[in-house]
Amino acid sequence: MEYLSRQEEMVLLSVYHLKSDASLVSIRRFLNKQTEKRWSMSSVYIPLDRLKKSAHLDITVGDPTPIRGGRAKKFYHLTDAGIEALEKVQKVHETLWAGLDKLST
Amino acid sequence: MKTENKKPDKLAEYLLYLTLPESESSFLLGDYEEEFNFLREQKGVLYANIRYWILVLESIPGFIINSFYLGFDMFKNYLKIAVRNIKKQKSYSFINISGLAIGMACCILILLWVRDELSFDRFHKNTDRLYRIVCEMHLGDAVRYTESTPAPLGKALKENFPEIQLSTMYYDIGRANVRRKEKIFREENFGFVERDFFAMFSFPLIKGSINSVFSNPYSVVLSESMADKYFKGEEPIGKTLTIDNQYDVLVTGVMKNFPDNSSIKADFLSPFEIALTEYYGPDMPQNWGSHTFATYLMLGENSSIQDVISNIYNYKKEKIDPESSIRFIIQPLKKIHLYSKHISDSIFSKGDIIYVYLFTALAILILLIACINFMNLITARSGSRLREVGMRKVVGASKRNIVRQFFGETLLLSFLALIISIILVYLILPEFNSLSRKNLSLFSLDNLTVIFWLAGIALLTGIVSGSYPAFFISSFEPVKILKGTISSASRGLRLRTILVISQFTLSIILIIGAIALSGQLDFLRKKDLGYNKDHVISISMSTDAGKRYNLFKKELSRIPGVMNVTGSFSPIVIKQTAISGLGWEGGDPNNTVRFWMEYVDYDYTETLDIKLAEGRSFSKEFSSDITDVCLINEEAVRQMGIESPVGKNFEFDNNILKIVGVMKDFNFNPLHSPVEPIILRFNPSRLSYTHVKIKPDNISAALGLIEKSFKKINPDDIFRYRFVDAYFDLLYRSEQRIKTIFHWSAILGVFISCMGLIGLASYVTQKRTKEIGIRKVLGASETGLMLLMIKEFIIWVIIANLLAWPTAWYAINKLFENFAYRIEAGWMMFIIPGLFALVLAIVTVSVQTIKAVRSKPVDTLRYE
């Protein structure tokens, strides 16, 4: 069975949280804030690209805007396959992480 | 600003563009630009551009690696072509790569040094909370700084300021004899510290526990290497060592060796009580007037140093003595190594932050020059790739593909250069370490960081050097190439020329500097000092041995190889004490003459062959010599302003000192200073050195006998001696080090300059191949053509010389300011490097042009 990589998982979850405003720029800012670490543009983009190729994500293209120098913007959405993959990971997480709060005491 | 949309830096955008896959580039560039504008709104264009560059640069490696997955086959083709090209132009590739490798190696070495300097004292767990006290002393108009503080200070500060959690004093006695049974050695790095020392600093214990090591006041903690030295194979804990034959200490612990990058160095740590009982009086702990020990403080966890700075500064004035002109400054531990140049005395070696800046700049400069040479050479040889580029474009390669290909080639060369430079660094490191007195190693700390930095250097070099050639080559138009009517651009020629000339100028300056320093050091070594230091050894004596000096002297005079024996308080080549404010008969009571003081035995002037101008030396014939007589030198007489000084008296400190003779001037101090006044007082009870002049025919035999005598009279002491002329050379250690640096820099500079010249010459030659062809057709001889081509370069070298000479002249004068005795900067010092540079340039250029000059006009003019 293929698991999502850590980064793919985090990126996919960000897309879920950002709903209709999931673009490269917004996902990156979201992750920067949530993980308190600096994500480079490529370290966000490359997982996005892979997820698109493996059909976990879908793309819609927005209008060109002057802020982007007249270029269009890509928005990412979860596909059914994507949602399924996330649910699979969540289940594994729950099993493996169960009872962890007892570890530190 | 919001209405008009600014664009991010074009270069950064283009670099990014190159690494992006074709289909995505528009969207991604838009994303980056969106971030740029967001940042621009926050903090302005400049800030946004800097952040944009960072965004680009940190993404590039990721995209490049990603593209390998995508376009592996194309990549293989590029690789094949790149390797083939390197093989085709073997000598050029070799020169190019090695030039870059040498530049990288220098850069890496310097950066290793810088990293070490910056890393001092950071390894303690509490580094950020540790400080030491520096005393600021106001003496009249002058301000002096010292790390010696009053003994009561640490405790007083701890009691009065809740922010200060712990404190300790630190005392290093310098040198002592350590004995264990029959093993006896002279050791340094003794520290006497208070109990809190181990809690403050992270010097972990291998044996023994922090709480118990100092429970006995006469105990010692050894470093690993000392434990090994004195107790190999045995258990050191519980055994004793004898210090200076004065007292015994019990070994209660063993600690790990102090790291090299610690400004505190100790091999032996003992409780501070010993310092008080053995070396200073019991009233020391209350004595505010005497500054003897260093004081270190540790702040509490949540305290801020700002709260206590001003209170500590004025502490003595406010709490102890309102008249006091002493202030206390707090210096963070991290800053001690690099920011203590202004502090006059320090038991530990100091660095200087200025050198850190200087050498970092130098490293960057060297790498930059190496990159530029690399760039030049590639561009110069690019003519042979024209047809390939033309074909590729015809078959459908976009300009971007071509650019990527050549960038790739440059990166390949760059990484090859990196590998070679790593090997070079590995080979040179031992020599570099001895020069810099450090213990640097390429892979000492986390390997990942090192690899990251090295790869970063190679990447940066590759990108910087590859950009110009890549753009240059990719801009060729296929039609023109295949038709054969390409005209190389001549822009950048001026820039390149200036670059090569400056490289030569720098090299010439370095060569002149090296020659000058060699000459100066030679001169110093051979200069007549007014006394004879040949075949004289100085034996250092402890207080005990000093008491038996007369016995020792008698024994020595029986040895056949010994010509003369005398003794003194200071070493022969350097003096330590000077006084002023003396009075003498017929002198001005307000004089400011400064006299050096030296205490000697009989036979001082005879042993060292010091000539007398008037009067006599000390002699047993005069019983009055037992008390209060002295010799002075001619310079003293001059400054005192008296005539016939023999028989006159000095008056000071309730003493009367009679002058019995005047010595001819001799250099008793290093040659940085001219001869100053000196008083040689007869006082055989204050001697620390025995000087023995040995017959030159069998020195080693004589030395053996001398050592035997010493051991016979001082069985518990160590026999330590030095040859006076060896000691003399030691004084100029730092100048010798600078000379070595100049030597190597000169060699490096010459090499880099030649590289630059090769690039330039081959470029120019290539440009003029057609011109050569035409001239040949019109009847020019090969020799004539060579002269024509070389002429320009000769002019440039001469310009470089003319620029170099005044700069070198100024630099040499500045360098030799410290010396009272110096050589004259002669003509040869300038002419020889100049001629050398000229010959070198001619040879280098000839090799380039000879091929072009010999080629048949038929070939060069073919496409016209």
Interface residues (C-beta under 8 A of the other chain):
Chain A: S23 L24 V25 S40 M41 S42 S43 Y45 I46 D49 V61 P64 P66 I67 R68 G69 R71 A72 K73 K74
Chain B: N5 K7 E24 S26 F27 L28 L29 G30 D31 Y32 E33 E34 E35 N37 F38 L55 E58 S59 I60 P61 G62 F63 N66
